[in-house]
């Protein structure tokens, strides 16, 4: 069984301008040594999700776990996070 690399729990995000909710109560688990395709129509939130999973955007609710540990958004943690996922 593959170990979880990245987990998003109870993930919500609203853009600060207009308050448009793009992600609502999202739960996602990405396993190590697996391939993942994210598919959807234009405007469905694919890019917004990926910007969260690399630390560019911060969720308004929920959490992200990298290798089972909650991530933080300070500069050093983001550098380690991005290096790990890159």
N, C-alpha and C positions, 0 to 999 in steps of 0.2 A: 504494500500500500504506500502511495506517495505521501510525503509529508507536506503540510501546507507552507507555502512560501509567503503568500500575501492573503490576508483576510480583511474584508470590509464588513462591518456589522452595523445594522441599523442606520445606514448611511443616508443622510439627507443634505441637499444643497439647494439654495435659492440664490440666483444672481442678485447682487446688491442693487442693481438698477432695474426697476420694474418689479422686483420680487417674484420673478418667474421661477417656479419650482421645476428643477430639471431632474433631480434624483430624489426619490422618496422611499424611505425604508428599504434601501438596497442591501442585500446580503450576497456576498460573493466570496468564494474561496478559490484561490489559484494554487494548484499543487506544484511541487518541484518536479522537474523532468517531464512536464506535460506541455502540450501545445494548446493554445487557446485562441479561438477566433471570436471577435466581437463584431456582430453584424447588426444592422438596423438601418432604417430609412434616414434620410437627411433630417437633422434636427432631433434625433431620438436620444441624444446624450452620450454618444460614444466618446467624443473628444473630451467632454466634461468629465466623464469617468476616468479616462486615462490621465488627465491633468491632476486629478485627485490621487491616483495611484502612484504618481511620481512626485507628489508633494507640492506641485505648483499651486493648486487650490486646496483650501482647508474646508472640511465638511462643517455645516452649521449644526449637525447632530450626528452622533455615531462615532465610530473609531476605526482606525486602520491598524492591523497587526502585521509586523514583518518578522518572519521566523518565530511567531508566537508571542512577540513582545510589542506592546503599544508603541507607536511611533510618536515622536515629538517633532516640533517644527522649528527648532533652533538651527542655526547655520551648519554646525558640525553634524548634527543628526541627519539633516537633509542631504549633506554631501555623502555620508555613509549609505543612506537609503538609496540614493540615485546610483551610486557605484555598485551596490549590491544588485539592483534590478537591471542595470545597464548590461 
